[in-house]
Amino acid sequence: MFLSVFLVCMLLGIVVGFLAGLLGIGGGLVIVPVLIMLLPTLGIHTDIVMPIALASSLASIVVTSSSAAFTHHKLGNIPWKMTKKLMVFVAVGAVVGANLADLLPKEALTAIFATFVISLATYMLFSIRQTVHRELPSDYVLKGVAGGTGIIASLMGISGGAVLIPFLTYCGVNLLHAIGVSTACGMIVSLFGTMAFMIAGLDNPNLPEWSLGYIYWPAVLGIASSSTILARYGVKLANKLPVKTIKKVFAAFLILVALKMMI
């Protein structure tokens, strides 16, 4: 069972890593729906499928986001003065979101995930790149957005970049810096969210073998082992293909997946 799930999730990691590099998206938008379909076939109790999918997604993102954050740091893309202000509040939000996910019924979690995916995909589908020259909002607003991002990220099993990057670019932050801030905060979100999901699920009697709390290790190790490698090839291909068109097709696909989940 361990080997079968590991190999399937290696294939999933290839797709996730490639799309992350090509489109600049967090892998959780792909990982969570796939795990929601895969886990019940393994005999995992339906009541814990959603938290296991979210926790395993965040745990696999720890590896990829840490690698990406290190690369952005070397390239000077992370404005640490701003980033340090946000990281604490993102971490707190991630812990709150993970505990909320443990308390909410599976139907509510599925509806929350699907609603946010549709919202983000719609933004991706219709957004028009434009240059803006706005000032950053106050520290209180930034910290509030960071906390909200952490909560949403844990509830969706994503790194939070789909929330932070549009917000920061709207506020006039350079796109590369916005991606750098998001990557560093995503590393913190995934780390603290993973730990919170692990602790929250320790006493659940329905946990499958090879799990620690809500973290299902065969899936995590399979995804993490291949996603980082393929991301670099996605980045290279992004320079050759009409990425805007691909993003719109991918966004339409995400909307269909989310609608299917809701139905």
C-alpha positions as CSV (number, residue, x, y, z in Angstrom):
1,M,0.0,0.0,0.0
2,F,2.8,2.4,1.0
3,L,4.6,1.8,-2.3
4,S,1.5,2.1,-4.5
5,V,0.5,5.4,-2.9
6,F,4.1,6.7,-3.1
7,L,4.3,6.0,-6.8
8,V,0.9,7.5,-7.7
9,C,1.9,10.6,-5.7
10,M,5.2,10.8,-7.4
11,L,3.3,11.1,-10.7
12,L,1.1,13.8,-9.0
13,G,4.3,15.6,-7.9
14,I,5.6,15.7,-11.4
15,V,2.4,17.4,-12.6
16,V,2.3,19.7,-9.6
17,G,5.9,20.8,-9.9
18,F,5.7,21.3,-13.6
19,L,2.6,23.5,-13.3
20,A,4.1,25.4,-10.4
21,G,7.1,26.3,-12.5
22,L,5.1,27.0,-15.6
23,L,2.2,29.0,-14.1
24,G,3.6,30.3,-10.8
25,I,0.8,28.7,-8.8
26,G,0.8,26.8,-5.5
27,G,0.6,23.1,-5.9
28,G,-2.2,22.8,-3.3
29,L,-4.8,23.8,-5.9
30,V,-4.0,20.5,-7.7
31,I,-2.9,18.3,-4.8
32,V,-6.0,18.7,-2.7
33,P,-8.6,17.7,-5.3
34,V,-6.5,14.7,-6.4
35,L,-6.0,13.4,-2.8
36,I,-9.8,13.9,-2.1
37,M,-10.5,11.5,-5.0
38,L,-7.6,9.1,-4.2
39,L,-7.8,8.7,-0.4
40,P,-11.3,7.1,-0.2
41,T,-10.2,4.4,-2.6
42,L,-7.6,3.4,0.0
43,G,-10.2,2.8,2.6
44,I,-9.6,6.0,4.5
45,H,-12.6,7.1,6.6
46,T,-14.6,9.8,4.7
47,D,-14.8,12.1,7.7
48,I,-11.0,12.6,7.7
49,V,-10.3,12.6,4.0
50,M,-10.4,16.4,3.7
51,P,-8.1,17.2,6.7
52,I,-5.7,14.5,5.5
53,A,-5.7,16.0,2.0
54,L,-5.1,19.5,3.4
55,A,-2.4,18.4,5.8
56,S,-0.5,16.3,3.3
57,S,-0.7,19.1,0.7
58,L,0.9,21.6,3.2
59,A,3.5,19.1,4.3
60,S,4.6,18.5,0.7
61,I,4.7,22.3,0.1
62,V,7.2,22.7,2.9
63,V,9.9,21.1,0.7
64,T,9.1,23.0,-2.5
65,S,8.5,26.4,-0.9
66,S,11.7,26.2,1.2
67,S,13.7,25.5,-2.0
68,A,12.0,28.3,-3.8
69,A,12.5,30.7,-1.0
70,F,16.2,30.0,-0.8
71,T,16.5,30.6,-4.6
72,H,14.6,33.9,-4.4
73,H,16.8,35.0,-1.4
74,K,19.9,34.4,-3.4
75,L,18.5,36.4,-6.3
76,G,17.6,39.3,-4.0
77,N,13.9,39.0,-4.6
78,I,12.8,39.0,-0.9
79,P,12.4,42.4,0.7
80,W,13.0,41.1,4.3
81,K,12.0,44.3,6.1
82,M,8.4,43.8,4.8
83,T,8.5,40.0,4.9
84,K,9.5,39.7,8.6
85,K,6.5,41.8,9.6
86,L,4.2,39.4,7.8
87,M,5.7,36.0,8.7
88,V,4.5,36.0,12.4
89,F,0.9,36.8,11.5
90,V,0.9,34.3,8.6
91,A,2.1,31.6,11.1
92,V,-0.6,32.5,13.6
93,G,-3.2,32.4,10.8
94,A,-2.0,29.0,9.6
95,V,-2.3,27.5,13.1
96,V,-5.8,29.0,13.5
97,G,-6.9,27.7,10.0
98,A,-5.6,24.2,10.7
99,N,-7.6,24.0,14.0
100,L,-10.7,25.4,12.2
101,A,-10.3,22.7,9.6
102,D,-10.2,20.0,12.3
103,L,-13.5,21.4,13.8
104,L,-15.5,22.0,10.7
105,P,-17.5,19.2,9.0
106,K,-16.3,17.8,5.8
107,E,-19.1,19.4,3.8
108,A,-18.2,22.9,5.1
109,L,-14.5,22.3,4.3
110,T,-15.3,21.1,0.8
111,A,-17.6,24.1,0.2
112,I,-14.9,26.6,1.5
113,F,-12.2,25.0,-0.7
114,A,-14.3,25.0,-3.8
115,T,-15.6,28.5,-3.3
116,F,-12.1,29.9,-2.9
117,V,-10.8,27.9,-5.9
118,I,-13.5,29.3,-8.1
119,S,-12.8,32.8,-6.9
120,L,-9.0,32.5,-7.5
121,A,-9.5,30.8,-10.8
122,T,-11.9,33.5,-11.9
123,Y,-9.4,36.2,-11.0
124,M,-6.7,34.3,-13.0
125,L,-9.1,34.0,-15.9
126,F,-10.0,37.6,-16.2
127,S,-7.1,39.5,-14.6
128,I,-5.2,41.9,-16.8
129,R,-1.6,42.7,-16.1
130,Q,-1.2,46.4,-15.5
131,T,1.4,48.7,-13.9
132,V,0.2,50.4,-10.7
133,H,1.8,53.0,-8.5
134,R,0.1,52.8,-5.1
135,E,1.5,53.1,-1.7
136,L,1.4,50.1,0.7
137,P,-1.4,50.2,3.2
138,S,-0.7,50.6,7.0
139,D,1.1,47.9,9.0
140,Y,-2.2,47.0,10.6
141,V,-3.8,46.2,7.2
142,L,-0.7,44.3,6.0
143,K,-0.7,42.2,9.2
144,G,-4.4,41.6,9.0
145,V,-4.1,40.4,5.4
146,A,-1.1,38.2,6.4
147,G,-3.2,36.6,9.2
148,G,-6.1,36.1,6.9
149,T,-3.8,34.5,4.3
150,G,-2.6,32.0,6.8
151,I,-6.1,31.0,7.8
152,I,-7.2,30.6,4.1
153,A,-4.0,28.8,3.2
154,S,-4.5,26.2,6.0
155,L,-8.2,25.8,5.1
156,M,-7.3,25.2,1.5
157,G,-4.0,23.3,1.9
158,I,-2.1,25.9,-0.2
159,S,0.9,28.1,0.4
160,G,-1.0,31.4,0.2
161,G,0.6,32.8,-2.8
162,A,-2.7,32.9,-4.7
163,V,-3.8,35.4,-2.1
164,L,-0.7,37.4,-1.3
165,I,0.7,37.9,-4.8
166,P,-2.5,39.6,-6.3
167,F,-2.8,41.7,-3.1
168,L,0.8,42.9,-3.1
169,T,0.9,43.6,-6.8
170,Y,-2.4,45.5,-6.5
171,C,-0.6,47.6,-3.8
172,G,2.2,48.5,-6.2
173,V,4.8,46.0,-5.0
174,N,7.2,44.8,-7.8
175,L,6.0,41.4,-9.1
176,L,9.3,39.7,-8.4
177,H,9.3,41.1,-4.8
178,A,5.7,40.0,-4.4
179,I,6.5,36.5,-5.4
180,G,9.6,36.5,-3.1
181,V,7.5,37.7,-0.1
182,S,4.8,35.1,-0.9
183,T,7.4,32.3,-1.2
184,A,9.0,33.1,2.1
185,C,5.6,33.4,3.8
186,G,4.4,30.2,2.1
187,M,7.3,28.4,3.7
188,I,6.1,29.6,7.1
189,V,2.4,28.9,6.3
190,S,3.1,25.3,5.2
191,L,5.4,24.6,8.2
192,F,3.1,25.9,10.9
193,G,0.0,24.6,9.2
194,T,1.6,21.1,8.9
195,M,2.5,21.1,12.6
196,A,-0.9,22.2,13.7
197,F,-2.6,19.6,11.5
198,M,-0.3,16.9,12.9
199,I,-1.1,17.8,16.5
200,A,-4.9,18.2,15.8
201,G,-5.2,14.7,14.4
202,L,-3.1,12.8,16.9
203,D,-6.0,11.4,18.8
204,N,-8.3,10.6,15.9
205,P,-9.1,6.9,16.0
206,N,-9.7,6.6,12.2
207,L,-6.2,7.5,11.1
208,P,-4.7,5.2,8.5
209,E,-1.4,3.4,8.8
210,W,1.7,5.5,7.9
211,S,0.1,8.7,9.1
212,L,1.2,11.1,11.9
213,G,-1.8,13.1,12.9
214,Y,-3.5,14.1,9.7
215,I,-0.2,13.9,7.7
216,Y,-0.3,10.9,5.4
217,W,3.4,10.2,4.7
218,P,3.2,8.0,1.5
219,A,1.5,10.9,-0.2
220,V,3.8,13.6,1.2
221,L,7.0,11.8,0.3
222,G,5.8,10.8,-3.2
223,I,4.8,14.4,-4.1
224,A,7.8,16.1,-2.5
225,S,10.3,13.7,-4.2
226,S,9.4,14.8,-7.7
227,S,7.7,18.2,-7.5
228,T,10.9,20.2,-6.8
229,I,12.8,18.5,-9.7
230,L,10.1,19.3,-12.3
231,A,9.5,22.9,-11.3
232,R,12.7,24.1,-13.0
233,Y,11.6,22.6,-16.3
234,G,8.3,24.4,-16.0
235,V,10.1,27.7,-15.5
236,K,12.2,27.0,-18.7
237,L,9.1,26.2,-20.7
238,A,7.3,29.3,-19.5
239,N,9.8,31.4,-21.5
240,K,8.8,29.7,-24.7
241,L,5.0,29.2,-24.4
242,P,2.1,31.7,-24.3
243,V,1.7,31.4,-20.5
244,K,-1.2,33.9,-20.4
245,T,-3.3,31.6,-22.6
246,I,-2.2,28.5,-20.6
247,K,-3.1,30.2,-17.3
248,K,-6.6,30.9,-18.6
249,V,-7.1,27.3,-19.8
250,F,-5.9,26.1,-16.4
251,A,-8.1,28.5,-14.6
252,A,-11.2,27.2,-16.5
253,F,-10.1,23.7,-15.6
254,L,-9.9,24.6,-11.9
255,I,-13.4,26.1,-12.0
256,L,-14.8,22.8,-13.4
257,V,-13.0,20.8,-10.8
258,A,-14.3,23.0,-8.0
259,L,-17.8,22.9,-9.3
260,K,-17.6,19.1,-9.4
261,M,-16.5,19.0,-5.8
262,M,-19.4,21.2,-4.8
263,I,-21.9,19.0,-6.7
